[in-house]
Amino acid sequence: MQNRSSHTMQMPPVTQNLIIINALCWLATLVLAHAKKDLVDLAGLHFPGTHSFHWFQPITYMFLHDTHSFAHIFFNMFAVFMFGRSIEVTWGSRRYLIFYLVSGIGAALVQEAVWYFQIQAVAANYGFSVMQMVAMNPSANQLVTIGASGAVFGVLLAFGMLFPDVPLYVMFVPIPIKAKYFVIFYGLVELFMGVANFRGDNVAHFAHLGGMLFGLLMILYWRKKDRSNGRSAY
């Protein structure tokens, strides 16, 4: 994917540091795994009520990626590089960082909510509560989410709203696609994949949608706040 309007743009600080931190965390996960230390078990997002859940995981999970798939971190950081730069320059570093983190945390909350209702549907058949079901089922501890994708989908949505008519050149697509249409299409694909819940699909599609949802809420909030303060709304 290519956004030809940002070829010469320098790397702003938050975008640069996000990429560096994610890369360092990926390397740390890889190195610690060889020492039989599981960073994902500590900092990945586990379901509340399991013994591996910690309060900080809705933040830390977004800085971890699958060490068995370089594509996982590569494409997430490529998206941060391609879209995050323009957003950070437009908003400023502080607002961009807040937006990124809120999108990532929102993605975590939505993913946990989806898991809750899925477990609840099963638990109801046996007359158990969700927490009872989790306590009795050791496999619940394996419900873990990692990756920056939720935050990245928030960034993607923001780019589509800030620069709706910027043409994006997508691999294998012979014509450019306006950012607003690309975002809508991608969001619909994620919704379909999440609802379809194909067997063997380990992608947290609802986390992606959660990142977009919370990103949208942040943008609408800031637009209203900026207008009430007499500032130009982007």
Backbone bond lengths (Angstrom), bond angles and torsions (degrees), N, CA, C in turn:
res aa  C-N    CA-C-N  psi(-1)  N-CA   C-N-CA  omega(-1)  CA-C   N-CA-C  phi
1 M - - - 1.452 - - 1.515 109.57 -
2 Q 1.310 115.13 142.76 1.453 118.55 -174.52 1.514 110.08 -142.98
3 N 1.346 115.49 134.77 1.451 122.06 173.74 1.513 106.33 -114.61
4 R 1.314 117.09 101.25 1.463 120.90 -169.44 1.520 113.42 -72.30
5 S 1.314 117.17 -8.40 1.455 119.46 -179.73 1.521 112.41 -80.79
6 S 1.341 117.67 -9.41 1.463 119.89 -173.68 1.526 113.16 -118.65
7 H 1.322 116.72 22.71 1.462 120.40 -176.28 1.525 112.26 -58.67
8 T 1.319 118.18 -42.20 1.457 120.98 -171.95 1.521 112.52 -98.60
9 M 1.323 117.96 3.77 1.448 120.85 -177.48 1.524 110.45 -69.61
10 Q 1.341 115.71 131.87 1.450 119.68 177.08 1.523 110.05 -74.08
11 M 1.308 116.06 161.22 1.459 121.24 -178.78 1.527 109.98 -80.62
12 P 1.332 119.14 111.66 1.464 120.77 177.04 1.525 110.60 -70.91
13 P 1.348 117.85 161.44 1.471 120.91 -166.69 1.522 115.74 -62.91
14 V 1.328 118.77 -44.68 1.465 119.69 -176.89 1.521 110.81 -66.40
15 T 1.324 116.66 -44.85 1.464 120.58 177.67 1.522 110.56 -58.05
16 Q 1.314 116.02 -45.71 1.466 120.45 179.83 1.522 111.22 -62.59
17 N 1.330 116.93 -45.89 1.459 120.43 -177.03 1.527 112.17 -69.59
18 L 1.324 117.33 -33.94 1.463 119.59 176.31 1.527 110.85 -61.96
19 I 1.312 116.14 -43.11 1.464 120.25 179.10 1.527 110.63 -65.12
20 I 1.326 116.68 -42.82 1.466 120.78 179.91 1.527 110.85 -64.05
21 I 1.332 116.96 -46.27 1.468 120.81 -178.33 1.522 110.91 -62.71
22 N 1.328 116.66 -44.12 1.460 119.82 178.90 1.526 111.56 -62.87
23 A 1.328 116.17 -40.54 1.466 120.00 178.85 1.527 111.00 -64.94
24 L 1.330 116.85 -42.40 1.463 120.54 179.24 1.530 111.21 -65.45
25 C 1.325 116.67 -39.64 1.468 120.11 178.13 1.525 111.03 -65.65
26 W 1.326 116.26 -37.35 1.466 119.91 177.88 1.530 110.39 -64.01
27 L 1.324 115.60 -44.15 1.466 119.74 178.10 1.525 111.33 -65.41
28 A 1.338 116.46 -40.42 1.464 120.08 179.18 1.523 111.08 -63.14
29 T 1.325 116.36 -40.79 1.468 120.53 177.83 1.522 110.63 -61.43
30 L 1.323 115.31 -40.99 1.466 121.02 -179.50 1.523 111.13 -66.38
31 V 1.331 116.66 -46.55 1.466 121.31 -178.14 1.528 110.85 -66.23
32 L 1.336 116.41 -45.13 1.461 120.17 -178.34 1.526 111.88 -65.89
33 A 1.335 116.34 -30.58 1.466 119.64 178.27 1.524 110.96 -62.27
34 H 1.332 116.45 -36.14 1.467 120.14 177.97 1.526 111.18 -69.31
35 A 1.339 115.67 -23.34 1.465 120.38 176.91 1.531 111.38 -94.72
36 K 1.339 115.86 14.26 1.472 122.23 178.62 1.528 112.24 63.96
37 K 1.338 116.62 29.84 1.459 122.23 175.41 1.526 108.14 -111.34
38 D 1.320 116.13 127.06 1.464 120.68 -174.58 1.526 110.24 -103.37
39 L 1.323 116.29 97.71 1.461 120.99 179.32 1.527 111.33 -68.88
40 V 1.326 116.78 -31.68 1.467 120.56 178.78 1.521 110.55 -64.76
41 D 1.322 117.15 -39.01 1.461 120.33 178.93 1.523 111.14 -63.78
42 L 1.321 116.60 -33.39 1.461 120.94 -179.83 1.522 111.92 -80.43
43 A 1.325 116.95 -46.98 1.464 120.64 -168.62 1.521 114.84 -111.78
44 G 1.343 117.98 -8.33 1.454 119.73 174.65 1.520 110.46 -71.11
45 L 1.308 116.96 161.06 1.465 121.71 -176.39 1.528 110.43 -83.40
46 H 1.332 116.06 110.16 1.461 122.51 177.24 1.524 109.77 -101.88
47 F 1.320 115.30 161.78 1.461 119.87 179.75 1.526 109.89 -71.98
48 P 1.342 118.60 132.99 1.470 120.85 177.97 1.531 110.78 -57.83
49 G 1.313 115.24 137.20 1.458 120.21 -177.52 1.508 112.84 104.95
50 T 1.329 117.28 -20.75 1.461 120.78 174.82 1.525 108.83 -83.85
51 H 1.325 116.23 157.38 1.470 119.19 -175.01 1.523 112.60 -71.01
52 S 1.335 117.66 -14.28 1.466 120.04 -179.88 1.527 113.11 -92.30
53 F 1.333 117.45 -3.34 1.468 119.25 -178.37 1.525 110.84 -77.79
54 H 1.342 115.47 136.91 1.462 122.60 173.67 1.525 108.69 -133.09
55 W 1.309 116.26 152.21 1.466 121.73 -173.33 1.524 113.07 -61.01
56 F 1.323 117.52 -27.67 1.465 121.06 -175.02 1.526 113.52 -84.24
57 Q 1.311 117.89 -8.39 1.465 120.56 -173.69 1.531 114.99 -63.46
58 P 1.361 120.44 -31.91 1.469 118.72 176.18 1.529 113.77 -61.26
59 I 1.328 116.68 -13.66 1.468 120.77 175.42 1.527 110.47 -101.21
60 T 1.321 116.07 -48.97 1.468 119.25 -172.15 1.524 113.36 -70.09
61 Y 1.340 117.13 -26.64 1.470 119.04 -175.34 1.516 112.32 -60.45
62 M 1.345 116.17 -30.56 1.463 119.40 -174.14 1.528 112.89 -76.11
63 F 1.324 117.18 -4.67 1.468 120.71 177.67 1.534 112.06 -104.64
64 L 1.316 116.70 4.47 1.466 121.66 179.00 1.521 110.28 -109.89
65 H 1.328 116.09 147.34 1.463 121.15 178.67 1.521 109.73 -140.86
66 D 1.304 114.82 160.71 1.462 122.29 -178.18 1.529 110.42 -66.22
67 T 1.319 116.19 118.51 1.467 119.88 -179.49 1.522 112.11 -76.44
68 H 1.322 117.50 -11.31 1.465 120.93 177.61 1.527 111.90 -87.05
69 S 1.320 116.24 -5.26 1.468 120.77 -178.77 1.520 109.23 -140.27
70 F 1.325 116.10 101.51 1.464 119.82 178.38 1.521 111.12 -63.52
71 A 1.333 116.51 -26.54 1.462 120.56 -179.77 1.521 111.25 -61.61
72 H 1.330 117.47 -30.66 1.461 121.16 -177.97 1.523 110.78 -59.25
73 I 1.314 117.31 -53.45 1.459 119.89 -179.76 1.528 111.42 -75.97
74 F 1.327 117.05 -35.01 1.463 119.49 -176.67 1.523 111.65 -61.00
75 F 1.318 117.30 -50.65 1.458 119.44 -175.85 1.527 112.26 -71.22
76 N 1.331 117.22 -32.98 1.461 118.83 175.03 1.521 111.31 -64.63
77 M 1.315 116.98 -46.13 1.460 120.01 -178.63 1.530 111.51 -72.89
78 F 1.314 116.89 -30.06 1.461 120.04 174.52 1.523 109.87 -62.77
79 A 1.330 116.82 -40.34 1.464 120.79 178.11 1.528 110.94 -67.04
80 V 1.336 116.78 -40.16 1.467 119.98 176.32 1.521 109.93 -60.58
81 F 1.326 115.97 -42.82 1.466 121.32 179.39 1.525 111.61 -64.40
82 M 1.323 117.14 -46.50 1.459 121.18 -174.60 1.524 112.59 -70.84
83 F 1.329 116.89 -42.56 1.462 120.21 -172.72 1.525 113.08 -103.74
84 G 1.329 116.92 -32.04 1.452 120.04 -175.70 1.512 113.94 -65.44
85 R 1.327 116.90 -33.65 1.468 119.83 -177.71 1.521 111.61 -59.85
86 S 1.318 116.38 -49.38 1.464 120.53 -177.77 1.520 111.31 -63.84
87 I 1.331 116.17 -39.04 1.463 120.11 -179.48 1.524 110.50 -67.68
88 E 1.330 117.03 -43.93 1.465 120.06 -179.67 1.518 111.44 -63.59
89 V 1.317 117.64 -40.77 1.469 121.06 177.91 1.527 110.57 -63.34
90 T 1.321 117.06 -37.62 1.466 121.61 -178.53 1.522 111.83 -73.46
91 W 1.310 117.28 -45.28 1.458 121.92 -175.23 1.521 114.06 -88.84
92 G 1.302 116.41 -30.74 1.450 120.86 -167.72 1.520 109.58 99.82
93 S 1.318 115.97 155.96 1.463 121.14 -172.50 1.525 112.95 -65.13
94 R 1.332 117.32 -41.12 1.465 119.96 -176.03 1.525 111.32 -63.68
95 R 1.321 116.46 -49.66 1.461 119.94 -178.27 1.529 110.58 -65.63
96 Y 1.302 116.77 -38.48 1.464 119.74 179.45 1.525 111.17 -63.57
97 L 1.333 117.34 -42.92 1.462 120.65 179.74 1.527 110.75 -63.83
98 I 1.330 116.65 -43.84 1.469 120.27 177.40 1.523 110.11 -58.83
99 F 1.318 115.90 -45.30 1.464 120.72 -179.22 1.524 111.07 -61.42
100 Y 1.304 116.69 -45.03 1.468 121.60 -179.15 1.524 110.61 -60.00
101 L 1.329 116.53 -47.82 1.462 120.53 -177.55 1.524 111.75 -68.39
102 V 1.326 117.17 -41.15 1.468 120.43 179.00 1.523 110.59 -63.81
103 S 1.327 116.82 -40.77 1.468 120.14 177.47 1.525 110.60 -61.85
104 G 1.326 116.31 -42.68 1.459 120.27 179.55 1.517 112.68 -66.85
105 I 1.330 117.01 -42.43 1.466 120.79 178.23 1.527 110.22 -67.47
106 G 1.330 116.43 -41.40 1.461 120.11 177.07 1.515 111.88 -60.65
107 A 1.321 116.17 -39.44 1.466 120.63 176.72 1.525 110.56 -60.30
108 A 1.334 116.34 -41.04 1.465 120.82 178.84 1.525 110.97 -63.53
109 L 1.327 117.00 -43.72 1.463 120.96 -178.87 1.524 111.32 -63.27
110 V 1.319 116.76 -42.25 1.466 120.33 179.63 1.523 110.61 -65.98
111 Q 1.328 116.78 -43.00 1.462 120.02 179.30 1.526 111.22 -62.35
112 E 1.332 117.01 -41.75 1.461 120.43 178.33 1.527 110.84 -65.05
113 A 1.333 116.68 -38.75 1.462 120.71 178.75 1.527 111.00 -63.40
114 V 1.321 116.63 -41.44 1.466 120.77 178.45 1.524 110.13 -63.38
115 W 1.323 116.30 -45.18 1.464 119.29 176.78 1.524 110.91 -59.63
116 Y 1.333 116.80 -41.79 1.466 121.07 -179.17 1.525 110.64 -57.50
117 F 1.326 116.62 -49.12 1.462 119.92 -178.07 1.527 111.99 -69.26
118 Q 1.320 117.27 -32.32 1.463 119.88 176.16 1.526 110.98 -66.79
119 I 1.332 116.48 -43.69 1.463 120.33 178.16 1.524 110.25 -67.53
120 Q 1.328 116.28 -39.01 1.464 120.70 179.71 1.525 111.38 -60.52
121 A 1.328 116.81 -39.28 1.464 120.77 179.88 1.522 111.25 -62.23
122 V 1.335 115.99 -38.01 1.467 119.96 178.19 1.523 110.57 -74.88
123 A 1.336 116.36 -43.91 1.466 120.99 -177.07 1.524 111.60 -61.60
124 A 1.330 116.93 -35.74 1.467 120.88 -178.38 1.523 111.82 -62.25
125 N 1.314 116.48 -29.97 1.470 120.05 179.55 1.526 112.41 -67.59
126 Y 1.323 116.32 -21.63 1.463 120.81 -177.80 1.529 112.33 -112.33
127 G 1.320 116.58 2.50 1.453 120.48 178.76 1.512 114.46 76.61
128 F 1.328 117.08 22.30 1.459 121.22 179.74 1.526 110.53 -105.15
129 S 1.330 115.11 159.26 1.458 120.37 170.07 1.524 108.86 -83.25
130 V 1.317 116.15 169.10 1.464 120.13 179.46 1.524 110.51 -61.60
131 M 1.335 117.13 -45.87 1.458 120.22 -177.89 1.531 111.79 -66.21
132 Q 1.333 116.93 -35.15 1.467 119.48 175.82 1.523 110.65 -65.24
133 M 1.323 115.39 -40.87 1.463 120.43 179.87 1.522 110.50 -63.95
134 V 1.327 115.95 -41.61 1.462 120.65 179.54 1.525 110.48 -65.32
135 A 1.334 116.30 -42.67 1.463 120.59 -178.14 1.527 111.97 -64.69
136 M 1.330 116.62 -32.49 1.463 120.33 -177.76 1.522 113.38 -86.52
137 N 1.319 116.35 -11.83 1.464 119.94 -173.71 1.526 109.96 -116.25
138 P 1.326 118.72 100.79 1.471 120.93 -179.32 1.521 113.43 -58.73
139 S 1.328 117.57 -27.13 1.467 119.90 -178.48 1.521 112.06 -67.41
140 A 1.341 117.54 -16.00 1.467 120.22 178.05 1.518 110.93 -62.62
141 N 1.334 115.97 -26.17 1.459 119.80 178.94 1.519 111.94 -70.61
142 Q 1.337 116.32 -13.86 1.458 120.82 179.32 1.528 112.26 -88.50
143 L 1.331 116.92 -2.21 1.460 120.28 175.34 1.522 108.08 -76.60
144 V 1.301 116.36 95.10 1.462 120.93 -175.83 1.522 109.64 -134.47
145 T 1.326 114.81 138.55 1.467 121.40 179.42 1.515 109.25 -119.89
146 I 1.327 116.43 134.98 1.461 121.40 174.42 1.526 108.84 -136.85
147 G 1.323 115.45 158.93 1.456 120.01 173.79 1.520 113.68 118.02
148 A 1.303 114.73 154.97 1.462 122.42 -179.33 1.519 112.75 -87.90
149 S 1.322 117.60 5.68 1.458 120.51 -171.41 1.519 113.16 -58.69
150 G 1.341 117.68 -39.13 1.457 119.78 179.01 1.516 111.67 -60.26
151 A 1.340 116.15 -47.63 1.463 120.44 176.94 1.517 111.04 -64.06
152 V 1.324 116.77 -38.59 1.465 121.54 -179.72 1.524 111.09 -63.86
153 F 1.318 117.26 -38.87 1.460 119.36 178.14 1.526 111.19 -67.48
154 G 1.332 116.95 -31.21 1.453 119.45 172.09 1.518 110.99 -64.64
155 V 1.323 115.95 -42.55 1.467 121.40 177.54 1.524 110.53 -62.50
156 L 1.319 116.49 -42.41 1.462 120.70 178.93 1.522 110.96 -61.37
157 L 1.332 116.64 -43.36 1.459 120.12 177.97 1.523 110.98 -62.09
158 A 1.336 116.24 -43.81 1.461 120.45 179.88 1.522 111.14 -60.43
159 F 1.321 116.68 -41.32 1.465 120.04 178.99 1.520 110.14 -62.35
160 G 1.331 116.45 -42.41 1.455 119.86 179.81 1.512 112.87 -64.71
161 M 1.338 117.50 -30.43 1.463 121.05 179.67 1.524 112.02 -83.94
162 L 1.320 116.51 -34.26 1.466 120.21 -179.73 1.523 112.46 -80.14
163 F 1.313 115.91 -35.79 1.469 121.28 -176.56 1.531 109.75 -130.21
164 P 1.328 117.01 61.87 1.475 120.53 -170.81 1.518 115.17 -61.34
165 D 1.326 117.18 -30.21 1.462 119.82 -174.32 1.524 114.05 -101.58
166 V 1.331 116.70 5.45 1.467 119.81 177.08 1.528 108.93 -67.77
167 P 1.330 117.78 128.47 1.472 119.47 -179.87 1.527 111.50 -76.26
168 L 1.309 115.62 134.89 1.458 121.76 175.84 1.517 108.61 -111.07
169 Y 1.300 115.55 135.66 1.460 121.20 -179.54 1.525 108.08 -104.58
170 V 1.317 115.87 103.64 1.456 122.68 -173.82 1.521 109.90 -95.18
171 M 1.331 115.43 138.26 1.458 121.13 179.75 1.531 111.02 -55.50
172 F 1.316 115.28 134.19 1.465 124.68 177.53 1.533 113.51 74.09
173 V 1.331 117.70 0.90 1.465 120.75 175.51 1.523 107.56 -106.37
174 P 1.331 119.00 119.77 1.465 121.18 -170.32 1.526 115.14 -73.32
175 I 1.323 118.17 -14.56 1.465 120.36 -178.03 1.525 109.80 -122.78
176 P 1.342 117.05 151.98 1.468 119.46 177.77 1.524 111.01 -69.09
177 I 1.328 115.48 151.06 1.459 122.14 178.92 1.523 108.32 -121.72
178 K 1.327 116.83 130.29 1.459 119.42 177.40 1.527 109.53 -63.27
179 A 1.329 115.08 144.19 1.462 120.62 -174.47 1.525 112.13 -55.92
180 K 1.321 117.74 -40.66 1.468 120.28 -176.97 1.523 111.53 -63.35
181 Y 1.323 117.09 -37.57 1.462 119.93 179.67 1.527 111.17 -73.81
182 F 1.322 115.33 -36.46 1.461 119.40 178.41 1.522 110.73 -62.77
183 V 1.334 116.89 -42.81 1.463 121.36 -179.68 1.525 110.84 -64.48
184 I 1.324 116.60 -44.64 1.467 120.57 179.28 1.526 110.38 -61.56
185 F 1.323 115.93 -46.36 1.467 120.21 -179.50 1.524 111.05 -61.46
186 Y 1.323 116.30 -46.57 1.461 120.65 -178.16 1.529 110.64 -62.93
187 G 1.339 116.41 -41.10 1.454 120.44 178.52 1.519 112.20 -62.34
188 L 1.327 117.06 -41.26 1.464 121.21 178.80 1.525 111.39 -66.46
189 V 1.329 116.06 -37.94 1.468 119.66 176.95 1.527 110.22 -62.17
190 E 1.328 116.72 -44.51 1.462 120.38 179.58 1.523 111.27 -63.46
191 L 1.334 117.06 -39.47 1.460 120.61 178.32 1.525 110.54 -63.29
192 F 1.321 116.31 -44.83 1.464 120.26 178.87 1.524 110.99 -61.68
193 M 1.334 116.38 -46.25 1.461 120.03 -177.91 1.531 111.14 -65.17
194 G 1.330 116.17 -37.08 1.456 119.43 179.35 1.514 112.44 -67.54
195 V 1.324 116.83 -43.52 1.466 121.17 -179.85 1.525 110.67 -70.41
196 A 1.332 116.96 -40.51 1.466 120.82 -178.96 1.523 111.50 -64.63
197 N 1.341 116.40 -36.72 1.467 121.76 176.38 1.530 111.91 50.14
198 F 1.324 115.04 57.10 1.462 120.26 -177.97 1.531 111.22 -62.97
199 R 1.300 115.65 142.53 1.464 121.24 179.01 1.539 110.15 -60.59
200 G 1.315 115.96 133.01 1.456 120.92 178.69 1.515 114.13 86.59
201 D 1.335 117.24 -3.52 1.464 120.80 178.71 1.522 108.38 -84.21
202 N 1.315 116.68 108.86 1.464 121.47 -177.34 1.522 113.07 -98.91
203 V 1.324 116.98 14.23 1.465 121.38 -179.97 1.526 109.45 -84.66
204 A 1.330 116.74 134.39 1.471 121.90 -179.86 1.532 109.38 -83.80
205 H 1.319 116.23 76.54 1.464 120.73 -175.57 1.527 112.03 -62.64
206 F 1.328 117.35 -36.01 1.460 119.19 -179.11 1.529 111.54 -72.84
207 A 1.315 117.25 -24.95 1.466 119.68 172.13 1.523 109.90 -66.01
208 H 1.319 116.75 -40.02 1.465 120.92 176.78 1.524 110.23 -60.97
209 L 1.326 115.93 -46.41 1.466 120.22 179.01 1.524 110.90 -65.57
210 G 1.335 116.60 -35.27 1.458 120.16 176.86 1.512 112.14 -63.85
211 G 1.331 116.40 -38.79 1.461 119.85 176.09 1.515 111.57 -62.46
212 M 1.328 116.31 -40.82 1.466 120.33 177.69 1.531 110.93 -66.50
213 L 1.331 116.47 -41.63 1.463 120.64 -178.50 1.521 111.43 -63.10
214 F 1.320 116.53 -50.50 1.462 119.42 -178.89 1.525 111.23 -69.00
215 G 1.328 116.86 -32.26 1.458 119.67 173.98 1.516 111.31 -62.59
216 L 1.324 116.44 -43.27 1.464 121.12 177.89 1.521 111.00 -61.89
217 L 1.326 117.00 -44.29 1.462 120.49 179.81 1.524 111.28 -62.03
218 M 1.325 117.16 -39.76 1.463 120.35 178.39 1.520 111.47 -64.53
219 I 1.321 116.46 -43.25 1.463 120.17 -179.59 1.524 110.72 -64.14
220 L 1.325 117.46 -44.56 1.465 120.83 179.31 1.526 110.91 -63.68
221 Y 1.328 116.51 -39.12 1.466 120.48 178.00 1.523 110.80 -63.99
222 W 1.323 117.00 -47.05 1.459 120.40 -179.29 1.522 111.48 -65.32
223 R 1.314 117.68 -37.89 1.463 120.07 178.65 1.525 110.51 -61.96
224 K 1.318 116.39 -44.69 1.465 120.36 179.15 1.523 110.68 -65.02
225 K 1.323 116.56 -43.07 1.460 121.08 -179.65 1.523 111.12 -64.60
226 D 1.328 117.12 -43.18 1.461 120.87 -179.19 1.523 111.30 -64.78
227 R 1.329 116.54 -40.10 1.468 119.35 178.84 1.524 111.05 -65.60
228 S 1.333 117.18 -41.03 1.468 120.36 -179.53 1.520 111.63 -67.80
229 N 1.338 116.71 -24.78 1.466 121.25 178.09 1.519 112.55 -92.69
230 G 1.327 116.41 5.35 1.457 120.52 178.57 1.504 114.61 76.83
231 R 1.331 116.78 15.02 1.458 120.31 178.20 1.513 109.29 -94.15
232 S 1.317 115.48 153.97 1.460 119.40 178.07 1.518 109.30 -69.70
233 A 1.326 116.14 131.88 1.461 121.21 179.45 1.517 109.02 -90.55
234 Y 1.313 116.57 133.85 1.452 121.82 -177.89 1.510 109.43 -79.15
